[in-house]
Amino acid sequence: MEVYQDPILREDRQMLLFAHLSQLLNLFTGFGGFIVPLIIWLTQKDKIEHMDEQGKQILNFQLTMLLAALVAVPLMLILIGFVILAGVGLLTLIFPIINAIKANNGEKTDYPLSIEFFK
């Protein structure tokens, strides 16, 4: 468990929590899981400590999962695409929840398997 050296304000932690959980909008509405974190990141990155870093992680993860889903669709013809798409669905459910809890506890977040589009 890696914790930030500087204490993060409770309000900041809650906004980071909301940014991570907003990714789950894709599962309920079919959209918004990229747009809402993007808006939060763009509007709050200079106001909330660690929002710039974690916002980039969220967007990188969302773009990576979108790319993986797009690759999985044509691969469904040879059945491996179904496995990849199920994995993408599972990862997009699990990692935002794990990282939301970490962000709320003031710990460093990490989205493994993400391609770094935003640095």
C-alpha positions in Angstrom: 0.0 0.0 0.0 1.7 3.2 -1.2 0.4 6.4 0.3 1.0 9.9 -0.8 3.5 11.8 1.3 1.3 14.8 1.6 -2.1 14.5 3.2 -5.0 14.9 0.8 -8.0 17.0 1.9 -11.2 15.1 2.4 -13.1 17.1 -0.3 -10.3 16.4 -2.7 -10.3 12.7 -2.0 -14.1 12.6 -2.5 -13.7 14.3 -5.9 -11.0 11.8 -6.9 -13.4 9.0 -5.8 -16.2 10.4 -7.9 -13.8 10.7 -10.9 -12.9 7.1 -10.7 -16.4 5.9 -10.1 -17.8 8.0 -13.0 -16.2 5.5 -15.3 -18.9 3.1 -14.4 -21.4 5.2 -16.2 -20.5 3.1 -19.3 -22.0 0.0 -17.7 -25.3 1.7 -16.8 -25.9 4.2 -19.6 -23.7 3.0 -22.4 -21.8 6.3 -22.5 -20.4 8.9 -20.2 -17.6 6.8 -18.8 -15.1 8.7 -20.8 -16.8 12.1 -21.1 -17.6 12.7 -17.4 -14.0 11.9 -16.2 -12.7 14.0 -19.0 -14.8 17.0 -17.9 -13.9 16.5 -14.3 -10.2 16.2 -15.1 -10.2 19.3 -17.4 -12.1 21.5 -14.9 -10.4 20.3 -11.7 -6.9 19.4 -12.6 -5.5 22.7 -11.3 -7.8 22.9 -8.2 -7.6 19.4 -6.7 -4.3 17.8 -5.7 -3.4 14.7 -7.7 -6.3 15.2 -10.1 -4.0 15.8 -13.0 -2.1 12.5 -12.4 -5.2 10.4 -11.7 -7.3 12.0 -14.4 -4.7 11.0 -16.9 -4.7 7.5 -15.6 -8.4 7.3 -15.9 -8.5 8.6 -19.5 -5.6 6.3 -20.5 -7.4 3.3 -19.0 -10.7 4.2 -20.7 -9.0 4.6 -24.1 -7.1 1.4 -23.7 -10.3 -0.5 -22.9 -12.1 1.1 -25.8 -9.2 0.0 -28.1 -9.3 -3.5 -26.7 -13.1 -3.7 -27.2 -12.7 -2.5 -30.8 -10.0 -5.2 -31.5 -12.2 -7.9 -29.8 -15.2 -7.3 -32.1 -13.7 -8.6 -35.3 -12.0 -11.4 -33.4 -15.4 -12.7 -32.4 -15.5 -14.5 -35.7 -12.8 -16.9 -34.3 -14.4 -16.9 -30.8 -11.4 -15.4 -29.0 -13.1 -12.0 -29.2 -15.8 -13.1 -26.8 -13.1 -13.9 -24.2 -11.3 -10.6 -24.8 -14.6 -8.6 -24.6 -15.5 -10.4 -21.3 -12.1 -9.5 -19.9 -12.5 -5.9 -20.9 -15.9 -5.8 -19.2 -14.5 -7.3 -16.1 -11.6 -4.9 -16.0 -13.8 -1.9 -16.6 -15.8 -2.9 -13.6 -13.1 -3.9 -11.1 -10.3 -1.4 -11.6 -12.4 1.8 -11.2 -13.8 0.5 -7.9 -10.4 -0.6 -6.6 -8.8 2.8 -7.5 -11.8 4.7 -6.2 -11.3 3.1 -2.8 -7.5 3.8 -3.0 -8.1 7.4 -3.9 -10.6 7.8 -1.1 -8.0 6.4 1.4 -5.3 8.8 0.0 -3.3 5.9 -1.6 -1.7 6.0 -5.0 -3.8 4.6 -7.8 -2.7 2.4 -10.7 -4.4 1.1 -13.8 -2.3 -1.8 -15.1 -2.4 -2.7 -18.8 -3.1 0.9 -19.8 -1.4 2.4 -22.8 -0.1 5.8 -21.9 -1.9 8.2 -24.3 -1.7 11.2 -21.9 1.6 11.7 -20.1 
